Amino acid sequence: MDQEKLAKLRARYADASGADIHDPHFARVAADQFKGDKRKWPFSDVATFLGAPYRPDALAAPGLGGLDVAIIGLPMDLGVTNRAGTRLGPRAVRAIERIGPMDHVMGTAPLGMLKAADIGDVPFRSRYSLESCHEDIEATFRTIVEAGVSPLAVGGDHSITYSILRAVGARRPVGMVHIDAHCDTSGPYEGSKFHHGGPFRQAVLDGVLNPQRVIQIGIRGGAEYLWEFSYESGMTVIHADEVDGLGIEAVIAKARAVIGEGPTYVSFDVDSLDPAFAPGTGTPEVGGLTPREALAILRGLKGADIVAADVVEIAPQYDATSNTAHCAAQVLFTELCLIAEARALGKGRL
């Protein structure tokens, strides 16, 4: 062993505390984590999304209390076509600890870059009416968007994204990176247009989502016959079985080419992941993405104009391991990093 190097290491670190970090970038992140030589215990206090401050009063505060990003739960699953239970998704994601504070690939520590808070859950009037739930979602997200705040949503079933997009795309239609096992562009079923299999058809028809700027990644399973609208409208579809052949870098390049420079929404359904990694969802499909592939695709969007995002379809009761919720929390953190990077570049605003 190099004794001279060892002596230098001893001089710097032998009597140092865990808070003594010398790399300037790492030191900035550490400064937000340590009080003296102590860090907050990850399992202490009330659980919040990503350990962010809890601000349930923000929705009623002028300008949403000066927030840049509002992380909000949507515990609603009246739009499912198969297994129910995603109403418990927000609670499960809040319970996940040790996410962040820094994404090592992007080098991003978002909670030190912007003011973000867990603002609680959408206040719903009725647990029985799907239609009124969607009215409540749209009204809540219009309040967030009109305050100049980026919403980061945790569902709940995927039908919620339709009403979120009606608020996010109200001034001008947005593009979208949609990572999912299903295109979710089918028509109304049994008298309802709000089910989780058709939010993006409705969003396009309402003029809030630009299909030419939509890419759908990870699509698979036996429901391909339902997704005609994706192709007819001009969306780009990359099936899960195509990802290996294309390679992650090519998928990222295609996504960035499709969304271009305009405002973009990111929608992540946990059933995009293979059920080996995320069994806790309502419509699992074998043959999906790995968490590493999904995170690589998301990280590849760094610098794009990401204005809002969601992670949906977490049904924790089908997963005794909590892996699904852990994957969802990591995706949520990565989406927060993307919004932080966009805002740092003067983007990320509607």
Buried (B, 14 or more C-beta within 10 A) or exposed (E): EEEEEEEEEEEEEEEEEEBEBEEEEEEBBBEEBBEEEEEEEEEEEEBBBBBBBBBEEBBEEEEBBEBBBBBBBBBBBBBBBEBBBBBBBBBBBBBBBEBBBBBEBBEBBBBBBBBBBBBBBBEBEEEEEBEBBBEBBBEBBBBBBBBEBBBBBBBBBBBBBBBBBBBBBBEEBBBBBBBBBBBBBBEEEEEEBBBBBBBBBBBBEBEBBBBBBBBBBBBBBEBBEBBBBBEEBEBBBBBBEBBEEEEBEEBBEBBBEBBEEBBBBBBBBBBBBBBEBBBBBBBBBEBBBBBEBBBBBBBBBBBBBBBBBBBBBBBBEBBEEBBBBBBBBBBBBBBBBBBBBBBBEEBBBB
